[in-house]
Amino acid sequence: MKRIISIVVLLVGVSLMASAQISPKAFGLRLGGDGAINGAELSYQKKMSDANRVEFDLGAALSSNHSRIVALGMYHWHWNIQDGFNWFVGPGVGVGIYSYDDASGYFNIGLGGQIGVEYNLNTHDIPLMFSLDARPMWDFLGSNAGFGWGAALGIRYTW
C-alpha cells in the first residue's frame, strides 16, 4: 500500500511541475537514425495544452543497402526542468515504406514512443528549440519486423 501511495504522490508531483514552456508551434528538422541507416525528418509540433503537444514527422533515410520513407505521429507529455530546459515522453505510431539489402520494398506499421530533453530559447526571446531524443519502436510488418530504436538531434523554429 505504501508503494501505491508513493507512486500516486510522485505522479501528482511530476504533473504539478508542468508549466507553460511549450511553444504554440514549432517546425524544423530531426537529424539522426539507428546507426545502420541515418537520415532527416521534417518535424512539426503543436501545443495541445500547457503540458501536452503532438508531433508529426515526415522523413527519409538512405544508406548503401537500406532506404526508408516514414511518417510518424507522437503525443508528448511535457515537463519543465528549469527555465526553458524541458523533458518529454509519449507514445506514437509510424507508417513507412522500407527497402533492405536490395530486396523489394515493403510497407510497415510501427508502434512505440519517444523520450527526450529540449532547450527552448524562447525564454531568451530567440525563436529556436534544440532537442535530443530516443525513439524506440516495434515494427509489425516486413522482413525486419521487431524492436528497433533510433536517436536524433532536433532543431526547430518556434512561433
N, C-alpha and C positions, 0 to 999 in steps of 0.2 A: 504494500500500500504506500509506503514511503517513496518508492521509486516512481509510482504513478503521480503522486503529488509533486515530486521533484521535476518530473518531465513537464507537467502542466505549468508549473511556475516558470520553468525555463522557456517554454514556448510563449507564454504571456510576456515575459521579459523581453524576448527577442522581438516579438511583434510590436512592443512599445518603443523599441529602438528605431523602428522605421520612421523616416521623415520624408519631407518633400524634396528629395535630392534627385529625383528622376526628371530628366529633361522631357518636355512635352513630345518632342520628335527628335530623332537622330538618324542620319544617313551617312554611310561610309563603306569601309572595307573590312573584312576579316581575312587575314593572311595567315595560312598555316596548313596543317594537314596531319597525317598519321605516320609520317616517316617514309612509307613506301610510295605515297602519292601526295603531292602538295599542290596547292592552288590558291585561288582567291574567291571570295564571295562578296557580292553586293549585299549590304545589310541595312535594313530599315527597322527602327524601333519606335513604338508608340506607347506613350504613357496611358495606363488604364485608370490608375488611382495613385495616391501618394506612395503606395508600397508595391504596386504591380505594373507590369508592362508586357507587351508582346513584341516578339522579334521575328521578322521574316527575312530569310536569306536565299539568294539565288547564286549558285556558284558553279565553277568549272575547275577541273584539275587534270593535268596531263603529266605523264612520265613516259619513259621508253616503252613500257609494256602495259600501262594502265591508263584509263581515262574515265571521267565521270562528269555528268551534269546533274546537279541536285537542286531541289527546292525544299526548304525547311521552315517550319514554324515552331517557335518556342514561347512558352509562357514563363515569366520570371517573377519570383518573389524577390524583393529588393530591400536591402538594409544599409543604412548609413553607418560607417565605422567612425569617420571623423572628417568634417569639412571637405566634402566632395569625394572622399575615398569611400567606396561602397563595395558590397559583395552581393551576389545574386545566385539564385539556384532555381531550377524549374524543369518541368517535363516538356517534351517536344516530339514532333513527328517529321519524317522526311520521306520524299519520294525522289527517285533518280533513275537515270539510265547509265549503266556501267558496262565497261569492257575490260577484261583481264586477259593478259597473255595472248593477244591476237584472236581470242575467241569472239564469236558473235556477241553483240551487246544484249543485255537483258534489263528488264525493268525491276526495280526494287522498292520495297517499303521498309522503313526503319522506325523504331520507337526508342526513345532514350531520354536524355536530359542534358542540361548544361549547368556548369558551376564556374564561377569566376569572380574576379575583382576588377574594379574600374576606378579611374580617376577622372572626375568630371571637372573641367577647368571653368565651367560656368560660375563657380564660386569666386573666380578671379576675373569675371567678365570676359572670358575668352570662350567662344562657342565651339570648343573641342572636347572630346572624350576619348580616353585610351583605355583599352581593356585587355585582359589576359584571361582566357577561359579554356576549359576542357569540356569535351562533348562526347560522353560515352553513348553508344547506340547499339541496338540489336537489330541486325538486318534479317529479314524473313525470307527473301527470295534469292535465287541465283546460286551460282557455284561457290560463292564466298559468303554464304549466309552464316550468321552467328554474331558474336560480340566483337566490337571494334571501338576505337575511340581516336580522337584527334585533338590537338590543341591549336589555339590561334591567338594572334595579336589583332585587336580591333582598333581602328582609327575612324572616328565618326565626327561629322559636323552636327552641331545641335542647334535647335531653334525652338 
